[in-house]
Amino acid sequence: MAKYVCEVCGWEYDPQMGLPEEGIEPGTPWETIPEDFKCPLCGVGKNQFYEE
């Protein structure tokens, strides 16, 4: 699975790890993350992430 990186601060979403503290279970693909998702470090939107 690809990882997705915030182009502003470099925070990385790894689908295998998920983001349990935000209610996103491990194994959750990026495509199913809600469109209103915000970077947990800098707060930018999902549209400011790129696939790594």
Sequence and secondary structure as in RCSB ss.txt:
>XXXX:A:sequence
MAKYVCEVCGWEYDPQMGLPEEGIEPGTPWETIPEDFKCPLCGVGKNQFYEE
>XXXX:A:secstr
   EEETTT  EE TTT BGGGTB TT  GGGS TT B TTT  BGGGEEE 
